[in-house]
Amino acid sequence: MQALSPYRHLPLLLGEFRMAQPTTFNRALVKKYDRSGPRYTSYPTAPQFHQDFTAEHYRQVALASNRQEAVKPLSIYIHIPFCKSLCYYCACNKIVTPKTERAAEYLDYLKREINLQAELFDRTRKLTQLHLGGGTPTYLDQKQLTELMESLRQAFNMDESDNHEFSLEVDPRTVTPSQIHDLRALGFNRLSFGVQDFDDKVQAVVNRVQSEEQIRTLVLAAREARFKSVSVDLIYGLPLQTEASFAVTLDKLIGMRPDRIAAYSYAHLPHMVRAQRLIRPEDMPPPERKLELLELTINRLTEAGYIYIGMDHFSLPEDELALARENGTLHRNFQGYSTHADCDLIGLGVSSIGKVDESYSQNLKELADYYASLDIGRLPIHRGYLLTTDDRLRRDVIISLMCHGRIDFREIEDRYGISFQDYFADSLGKLDETINDGLLEYRDNSLILRPQGQLMMRNIAMAFDAYLDEQHGRFSRTV
């Protein structure tokens, strides 16, 4: 039995409401609200995870998830940490090595973890969502990826229809057009290409050189292979970027017409990220440049027909992401926005994060520790968190805001048996400034994001975060 989403009534509740698109870019407002804050791929966020949550706690939660009245489908995230070369901007958990034989060892341990995890979940539960991230998932060659997928198919009840959401992050420098077709044959139906910028000078200073033609050829191959969705990642705020150069990048990308575009703000933190120390300070754009580039990106993409989904994400109107946003079924998890209903998410691989029932868990972050745990037949859980009722309530409020652009008080009250105005009196008091600035409004016993508020939704969500004071300064900028 598939779990019912707590937002299943939203298509009816939305009625005449549809999440509005940003209209004018108010640079003064954007600058005012540009502060550090969570991305809310989970609530509570990762700083609340702790080591008192052990592999045994995880095992108990996973087994109990099979006995829920409405058992959820399964989702898997697999972290492939290896990269052949270092991108200077990257803050991901990665291991840079040209020694591709290390992938074979890692794959052996992944298969051990897959089998340990599969023992905890009923075989009747469908695996409907899969995502390979990194690092560089295509560091694994075709034979190894085939071996990985076969291991998953043996261990889990995989949805073999094309209604599943099986996605893969691809470094364009590591694959050929024929390999794109091979990935489709393995069951992947969504691809994400890391582009970042097409400008030669920018690529050189961040050590990620790849040609426009290279990307165009791969996007075309993905179309020919009938991938359901092709996504491209950009980064604004990189060294040597200018409005003129990034406008060219946007125009080239729009010409390729990917289904989805993610435009991320670069966080330059050389004191925390060693690789970023290889970027010369004099090459970094001034702070006001990032606002110019953000404004340019929003204007160019929306003028080209892309729908602003939220956060950093844009999609074509006919893409599943835009349709889910329109009909109220959009969801959010550790991979960002998703079109699939809430699943129990199993994290596989070093440092990966999962969400099973009302718990979060994260694997060991060091490869040696990850291997050592699996060598003794123990799940490599490093830390985690069990949600309280208050956590679940606040999570639902934040997800509703970030996925649907509104918080319906009555829907939350009916679900949790509270008076929204009383329970969240402190939170609502924190929103006066955003209401006065035209980011948010009360309407029909609801809080609704106004068009300008779409860019500051993280700031608004922060008003409902009970842990934020404990986590100050641990997050990226909100705009």
QUIBEL-V826627 format. One record per residue. N is the residue number from 0. RES is the residue in three letters. SS is DSSP state (h for helix, s for strand, l for the rest). PHI is phi as a letter, one per 40 degrees, with the letter a starting at -180 (* if undefined). Layout:
n:N res:RES ss:SS phi:PHI
n:N res:RES ss:SS phi:PHI
This chain:
n:0 res:MET ss:l phi:*
n:1 res:GLN ss:l phi:c
n:2 res:ALA ss:l phi:c
n:3 res:LEU ss:l phi:c
n:4 res:SER ss:l phi:c
n:5 res:PRO ss:l phi:c
n:6 res:TYR ss:l phi:b
n:7 res:ARG ss:l phi:c
n:8 res:HIS ss:l phi:c
n:9 res:LEU ss:h phi:c
n:10 res:PRO ss:h phi:d
n:11 res:LEU ss:h phi:c
n:12 res:LEU ss:h phi:c
n:13 res:LEU ss:h phi:c
n:14 res:GLY ss:l phi:f
n:15 res:GLU ss:l phi:c
n:16 res:PHE ss:l phi:c
n:17 res:ARG ss:l phi:b
n:18 res:MET ss:l phi:d
n:19 res:ALA ss:l phi:c
n:20 res:GLN ss:l phi:c
n:21 res:PRO ss:l phi:d
n:22 res:THR ss:l phi:b
n:23 res:THR ss:l phi:c
n:24 res:PHE ss:l phi:c
n:25 res:ASN ss:l phi:c
n:26 res:ARG ss:h phi:c
n:27 res:ALA ss:h phi:c
n:28 res:LEU ss:h phi:c
n:29 res:VAL ss:h phi:c
n:30 res:LYS ss:h phi:c
n:31 res:LYS ss:h phi:c
n:32 res:TYR ss:h phi:c
n:33 res:ASP ss:l phi:c
n:34 res:ARG ss:l phi:b
n:35 res:SER ss:s phi:c
n:36 res:GLY ss:l phi:a
n:37 res:PRO ss:l phi:c
n:38 res:ARG ss:l phi:c
n:39 res:TYR ss:l phi:f
n:40 res:THR ss:l phi:c
n:41 res:SER ss:l phi:a
n:42 res:TYR ss:l phi:a
n:43 res:PRO ss:l phi:c
n:44 res:THR ss:l phi:c
n:45 res:ALA ss:h phi:d
n:46 res:PRO ss:h phi:d
n:47 res:GLN ss:h phi:c
n:48 res:PHE ss:l phi:c
n:49 res:HIS ss:s phi:a
n:50 res:GLN ss:l phi:c
n:51 res:ASP ss:l phi:c
n:52 res:PHE ss:l phi:c
n:53 res:THR ss:l phi:b
n:54 res:ALA ss:h phi:c
n:55 res:GLU ss:h phi:c
n:56 res:HIS ss:h phi:c
n:57 res:TYR ss:h phi:c
n:58 res:ARG ss:h phi:d
n:59 res:GLN ss:h phi:c
n:60 res:VAL ss:h phi:c
n:61 res:ALA ss:h phi:c
n:62 res:LEU ss:h phi:c
n:63 res:ALA ss:h phi:c
n:64 res:SER ss:h phi:c
n:65 res:ASN ss:l phi:c
n:66 res:ARG ss:l phi:b
n:67 res:GLN ss:l phi:c
n:68 res:GLU ss:l phi:d
n:69 res:ALA ss:l phi:b
n:70 res:VAL ss:l phi:c
n:71 res:LYS ss:l phi:c
n:72 res:PRO ss:l phi:c
n:73 res:LEU ss:s phi:b
n:74 res:SER ss:s phi:b
n:75 res:ILE ss:s phi:b
n:76 res:TYR ss:s phi:b
n:77 res:ILE ss:s phi:b
n:78 res:HIS ss:s phi:c
n:79 res:ILE ss:s phi:b
n:80 res:PRO ss:l phi:c
n:81 res:PHE ss:s phi:c
n:82 res:CYS ss:s phi:b
n:83 res:LYS ss:l phi:c
n:84 res:SER ss:l phi:a
n:85 res:LEU ss:l phi:c
n:86 res:CYS ss:l phi:c
n:87 res:TYR ss:l phi:c
n:88 res:TYR ss:l phi:c
n:89 res:CYS ss:l phi:c
n:90 res:ALA ss:l phi:b
n:91 res:CYS ss:l phi:c
n:92 res:ASN ss:l phi:c
n:93 res:LYS ss:l phi:a
n:94 res:ILE ss:s phi:b
n:95 res:VAL ss:s phi:c
n:96 res:THR ss:l phi:a
n:97 res:PRO ss:l phi:c
n:98 res:LYS ss:l phi:c
n:99 res:THR ss:l phi:c
n:100 res:GLU ss:h phi:c
n:101 res:ARG ss:h phi:c
n:102 res:ALA ss:h phi:c
n:103 res:ALA ss:h phi:c
n:104 res:GLU ss:h phi:c
n:105 res:TYR ss:h phi:c
n:106 res:LEU ss:h phi:c
n:107 res:ASP ss:h phi:d
n:108 res:TYR ss:h phi:c
n:109 res:LEU ss:h phi:d
n:110 res:LYS ss:h phi:c
n:111 res:ARG ss:h phi:c
n:112 res:GLU ss:h phi:c
n:113 res:ILE ss:h phi:d
n:114 res:ASN ss:h phi:c
n:115 res:LEU ss:h phi:c
n:116 res:GLN ss:h phi:c
n:117 res:ALA ss:h phi:c
n:118 res:GLU ss:l phi:c
n:119 res:LEU ss:l phi:c
n:120 res:PHE ss:l phi:b
n:121 res:ASP ss:l phi:d
n:122 res:ARG ss:l phi:c
n:123 res:THR ss:l phi:c
n:124 res:ARG ss:l phi:c
n:125 res:LYS ss:s phi:c
n:126 res:LEU ss:s phi:c
n:127 res:THR ss:s phi:b
n:128 res:GLN ss:s phi:b
n:129 res:LEU ss:s phi:a
n:130 res:HIS ss:s phi:b
n:131 res:LEU ss:s phi:b
n:132 res:GLY ss:s phi:b
n:133 res:GLY ss:s phi:a
n:134 res:GLY ss:l phi:f
n:135 res:THR ss:l phi:b
n:136 res:PRO ss:h phi:d
n:137 res:THR ss:h phi:c
n:138 res:TYR ss:h phi:c
n:139 res:LEU ss:l phi:c
n:140 res:ASP ss:l phi:c
n:141 res:GLN ss:h phi:c
n:142 res:LYS ss:h phi:c
n:143 res:GLN ss:h phi:c
n:144 res:LEU ss:h phi:c
n:145 res:THR ss:h phi:c
n:146 res:GLU ss:h phi:c
n:147 res:LEU ss:h phi:c
n:148 res:MET ss:h phi:c
n:149 res:GLU ss:h phi:c
n:150 res:SER ss:h phi:c
n:151 res:LEU ss:h phi:c
n:152 res:ARG ss:h phi:c
n:153 res:GLN ss:h phi:c
n:154 res:ALA ss:h phi:c
n:155 res:PHE ss:l phi:b
n:156 res:ASN ss:s phi:c
n:157 res:MET ss:s phi:c
n:158 res:ASP ss:l phi:c
n:159 res:GLU ss:l phi:c
n:160 res:SER ss:l phi:c
n:161 res:ASP ss:l phi:c
n:162 res:ASN ss:l phi:c
n:163 res:HIS ss:l phi:c
n:164 res:GLU ss:s phi:b
n:165 res:PHE ss:s phi:b
n:166 res:SER ss:s phi:b
n:167 res:LEU ss:s phi:a
n:168 res:GLU ss:s phi:c
n:169 res:VAL ss:s phi:b
n:170 res:ASP ss:l phi:c
n:171 res:PRO ss:h phi:d
n:172 res:ARG ss:h phi:c
n:173 res:THR ss:h phi:b
n:174 res:VAL ss:l phi:b
n:175 res:THR ss:l phi:b
n:176 res:PRO ss:h phi:d
n:177 res:SER ss:h phi:c
n:178 res:GLN ss:h phi:c
n:179 res:ILE ss:h phi:c
n:180 res:HIS ss:h phi:c
n:181 res:ASP ss:h phi:c
n:182 res:LEU ss:h phi:c
n:183 res:ARG ss:h phi:c
n:184 res:ALA ss:h phi:c
n:185 res:LEU ss:l phi:c
n:186 res:GLY ss:l phi:h
n:187 res:PHE ss:l phi:c
n:188 res:ASN ss:l phi:b
n:189 res:ARG ss:s phi:a
n:190 res:LEU ss:s phi:b
n:191 res:SER ss:s phi:b
n:192 res:PHE ss:s phi:c
n:193 res:GLY ss:s phi:c
n:194 res:VAL ss:s phi:b
n:195 res:GLN ss:s phi:g
n:196 res:ASP ss:l phi:a
n:197 res:PHE ss:l phi:c
n:198 res:ASP ss:l phi:c
n:199 res:ASP ss:h phi:d
n:200 res:LYS ss:h phi:c
n:201 res:VAL ss:h phi:c
n:202 res:GLN ss:h phi:d
n:203 res:ALA ss:h phi:c
n:204 res:VAL ss:h phi:c
n:205 res:VAL ss:l phi:b
n:206 res:ASN ss:l phi:g
n:207 res:ARG ss:l phi:b
n:208 res:VAL ss:l phi:b
n:209 res:GLN ss:l phi:a
n:210 res:SER ss:l phi:c
n:211 res:GLU ss:h phi:d
n:212 res:GLU ss:h phi:c
n:213 res:GLN ss:h phi:d
n:214 res:ILE ss:h phi:c
n:215 res:ARG ss:h phi:d
n:216 res:THR ss:h phi:c
n:217 res:LEU ss:h phi:c
n:218 res:VAL ss:h phi:c
n:219 res:LEU ss:h phi:c
n:220 res:ALA ss:h phi:c
n:221 res:ALA ss:h phi:c
n:222 res:ARG ss:h phi:c
n:223 res:GLU ss:h phi:c
n:224 res:ALA ss:l phi:c
n:225 res:ARG ss:l phi:g
n:226 res:PHE ss:l phi:c
n:227 res:LYS ss:l phi:c
n:228 res:SER ss:s phi:a
n:229 res:VAL ss:s phi:b
n:230 res:SER ss:s phi:b
n:231 res:VAL ss:s phi:b
n:232 res:ASP ss:s phi:c
n:233 res:LEU ss:s phi:b
n:234 res:ILE ss:s phi:b
n:235 res:TYR ss:s phi:b
n:236 res:GLY ss:l phi:h
n:237 res:LEU ss:l phi:c
n:238 res:PRO ss:l phi:d
n:239 res:LEU ss:l phi:g
n:240 res:GLN ss:l phi:c
n:241 res:THR ss:l phi:b
n:242 res:GLU ss:h phi:d
n:243 res:ALA ss:h phi:c
n:244 res:SER ss:h phi:c
n:245 res:PHE ss:h phi:c
n:246 res:ALA ss:h phi:c
n:247 res:VAL ss:h phi:c
n:248 res:THR ss:h phi:d
n:249 res:LEU ss:h phi:c
n:250 res:ASP ss:h phi:c
n:251 res:LYS ss:h phi:c
n:252 res:LEU ss:h phi:c
n:253 res:ILE ss:h phi:d
n:254 res:GLY ss:h phi:c
n:255 res:MET ss:h phi:c
n:256 res:ARG ss:l phi:f
n:257 res:PRO ss:l phi:c
n:258 res:ASP ss:l phi:c
n:259 res:ARG ss:s phi:b
n:260 res:ILE ss:s phi:b
n:261 res:ALA ss:s phi:b
n:262 res:ALA ss:s phi:b
n:263 res:TYR ss:s phi:c
n:264 res:SER ss:s phi:c
n:265 res:TYR ss:l phi:c
n:266 res:ALA ss:l phi:b
n:267 res:HIS ss:l phi:c
n:268 res:LEU ss:l phi:b
n:269 res:PRO ss:l phi:c
n:270 res:HIS ss:l phi:c
n:271 res:MET ss:l phi:b
n:272 res:VAL ss:l phi:b
n:273 res:ARG ss:h phi:d
n:274 res:ALA ss:h phi:d
n:275 res:GLN ss:h phi:c
n:276 res:ARG ss:h phi:c
n:277 res:LEU ss:h phi:c
n:278 res:ILE ss:l phi:c
n:279 res:ARG ss:l phi:c
n:280 res:PRO ss:h phi:d
n:281 res:GLU ss:h phi:c
n:282 res:ASP ss:h phi:c
n:283 res:MET ss:l phi:c
n:284 res:PRO ss:l phi:c
n:285 res:PRO ss:l phi:c
n:286 res:PRO ss:h phi:d
n:287 res:GLU ss:h phi:c
n:288 res:ARG ss:h phi:c
n:289 res:LYS ss:h phi:c
n:290 res:LEU ss:h phi:c
n:291 res:GLU ss:h phi:c
n:292 res:LEU ss:h phi:c
n:293 res:LEU ss:h phi:c
n:294 res:GLU ss:h phi:c
n:295 res:LEU ss:h phi:d
n:296 res:THR ss:h phi:c
n:297 res:ILE ss:h phi:c
n:298 res:ASN ss:h phi:c
n:299 res:ARG ss:h phi:c
n:300 res:LEU ss:h phi:c
n:301 res:THR ss:h phi:c
n:302 res:GLU ss:h phi:c
n:303 res:ALA ss:l phi:c
n:304 res:GLY ss:l phi:h
n:305 res:TYR ss:s phi:c
n:306 res:ILE ss:s phi:c
n:307 res:TYR ss:s phi:c
n:308 res:ILE ss:s phi:c
n:309 res:GLY ss:s phi:i
n:310 res:MET ss:l phi:f
n:311 res:ASP ss:l phi:b
n:312 res:HIS ss:s phi:b
n:313 res:PHE ss:s phi:b
n:314 res:SER ss:s phi:a
n:315 res:LEU ss:s phi:c
n:316 res:PRO ss:l phi:d
n:317 res:GLU ss:l phi:c
n:318 res:ASP ss:l phi:c
n:319 res:GLU ss:h phi:d
n:320 res:LEU ss:h phi:c
n:321 res:ALA ss:h phi:c
n:322 res:LEU ss:h phi:c
n:323 res:ALA ss:h phi:c
n:324 res:ARG ss:h phi:c
n:325 res:GLU ss:h phi:c
n:326 res:ASN ss:h phi:c
n:327 res:GLY ss:l phi:g
n:328 res:THR ss:l phi:b
n:329 res:LEU ss:l phi:c
n:330 res:HIS ss:s phi:b
n:331 res:ARG ss:s phi:b
n:332 res:ASN ss:s phi:a
n:333 res:PHE ss:l phi:c
n:334 res:GLN ss:l phi:c
n:335 res:GLY ss:s phi:h
n:336 res:TYR ss:s phi:c
n:337 res:SER ss:s phi:b
n:338 res:THR ss:l phi:c
n:339 res:HIS ss:l phi:c
n:340 res:ALA ss:l phi:c
n:341 res:ASP ss:l phi:d
n:342 res:CYS ss:l phi:b
n:343 res:ASP ss:s phi:c
n:344 res:LEU ss:s phi:b
n:345 res:ILE ss:s phi:b
n:346 res:GLY ss:s phi:c
n:347 res:LEU ss:s phi:b
n:348 res:GLY ss:l phi:g
n:349 res:VAL ss:l phi:d
n:350 res:SER ss:l phi:g
n:351 res:SER ss:l phi:c
n:352 res:ILE ss:s phi:b
n:353 res:GLY ss:s phi:b
n:354 res:LYS ss:s phi:b
n:355 res:VAL ss:s phi:b
n:356 res:ASP ss:l phi:f
n:357 res:GLU ss:l phi:b
n:358 res:SER ss:s phi:a
n:359 res:TYR ss:s phi:b
n:360 res:SER ss:s phi:a
n:361 res:GLN ss:s phi:b
n:362 res:ASN ss:s phi:c
n:363 res:LEU ss:l phi:d
n:364 res:LYS ss:l phi:c
n:365 res:GLU ss:l phi:c
n:366 res:LEU ss:h phi:d
n:367 res:ALA ss:h phi:c
n:368 res:ASP ss:h phi:c
n:369 res:TYR ss:h phi:c
n:370 res:TYR ss:h phi:c
n:371 res:ALA ss:h phi:c
n:372 res:SER ss:h phi:c
n:373 res:LEU ss:h phi:c
n:374 res:ASP ss:h phi:c
n:375 res:ILE ss:l phi:b
n:376 res:GLY ss:l phi:g
n:377 res:ARG ss:l phi:b
n:378 res:LEU ss:l phi:d
n:379 res:PRO ss:l phi:c
n:380 res:ILE ss:s phi:c
n:381 res:HIS ss:s phi:c
n:382 res:ARG ss:s phi:a
n:383 res:GLY ss:s phi:a
n:384 res:TYR ss:s phi:a
n:385 res:LEU ss:s phi:b
n:386 res:LEU ss:l phi:c
n:387 res:THR ss:l phi:c
n:388 res:THR ss:h phi:c
n:389 res:ASP ss:h phi:c
n:390 res:ASP ss:h phi:d
n:391 res:ARG ss:h phi:c
n:392 res:LEU ss:h phi:c
n:393 res:ARG ss:h phi:c
n:394 res:ARG ss:h phi:c
n:395 res:ASP ss:h phi:c
n:396 res:VAL ss:h phi:c
n:397 res:ILE ss:h phi:c
n:398 res:ILE ss:h phi:c
n:399 res:SER ss:h phi:c
n:400 res:LEU ss:h phi:c
n:401 res:MET ss:h phi:c
n:402 res:CYS ss:h phi:c
n:403 res:HIS ss:h phi:b
n:404 res:GLY ss:l phi:g
n:405 res:ARG ss:s phi:a
n:406 res:ILE ss:s phi:b
n:407 res:ASP ss:s phi:c
n:408 res:PHE ss:h phi:d
n:409 res:ARG ss:h phi:c
n:410 res:GLU ss:h phi:c
n:411 res:ILE ss:h phi:c
n:412 res:GLU ss:h phi:c
n:413 res:ASP ss:h phi:c
n:414 res:ARG ss:h phi:c
n:415 res:TYR ss:h phi:b
n:416 res:GLY ss:l phi:g
n:417 res:ILE ss:l phi:b
n:418 res:SER ss:l phi:c
n:419 res:PHE ss:h phi:d
n:420 res:GLN ss:h phi:c
n:421 res:ASP ss:h phi:c
n:422 res:TYR ss:h phi:c
n:423 res:PHE ss:l phi:b
n:424 res:ALA ss:h phi:d
n:425 res:ASP ss:h phi:c
n:426 res:SER ss:h phi:c
n:427 res:LEU ss:h phi:c
n:428 res:GLY ss:h phi:c
n:429 res:LYS ss:l phi:c
n:430 res:LEU ss:l phi:c
n:431 res:ASP ss:h phi:d
n:432 res:GLU ss:h phi:c
n:433 res:THR ss:h phi:c
n:434 res:ILE ss:h phi:c
n:435 res:ASN ss:h phi:c
n:436 res:ASP ss:l phi:c
n:437 res:GLY ss:l phi:g
n:438 res:LEU ss:l phi:c
n:439 res:LEU ss:s phi:a
n:440 res:GLU ss:s phi:a
n:441 res:TYR ss:s phi:c
n:442 res:ARG ss:l phi:a
n:443 res:ASP ss:l phi:f
n:444 res:ASN ss:l phi:f
n:445 res:SER ss:s phi:a
n:446 res:LEU ss:s phi:b
n:447 res:ILE ss:s phi:b
n:448 res:LEU ss:s phi:c
n:449 res:ARG ss:l phi:c
n:450 res:PRO ss:h phi:d
n:451 res:GLN ss:h phi:c
n:452 res:GLY ss:h phi:c
n:453 res:GLN ss:h phi:d
n:454 res:LEU ss:h phi:c
n:455 res:MET ss:h phi:b
n:456 res:MET ss:h phi:c
n:457 res:ARG ss:h phi:c
n:458 res:ASN ss:h phi:c
n:459 res:ILE ss:h phi:c
n:460 res:ALA ss:h phi:c
n:461 res:MET ss:h phi:c
n:462 res:ALA ss:h phi:c
n:463 res:PHE ss:h phi:c
n:464 res:ASP ss:l phi:c
n:465 res:ALA ss:l phi:c
n:466 res:TYR ss:l phi:b
n:467 res:LEU ss:h phi:c
n:468 res:ASP ss:h phi:c
n:469 res:GLU ss:h phi:c
n:470 res:GLN ss:h phi:b
n:471 res:HIS ss:l phi:d
n:472 res:GLY ss:l phi:g
n:473 res:ARG ss:l phi:b
n:474 res:PHE ss:l phi:b
n:475 res:SER ss:l phi:c
n:476 res:ARG ss:s phi:c
n:477 res:THR ss:l phi:c
n:478 res:VAL ss:l phi:b
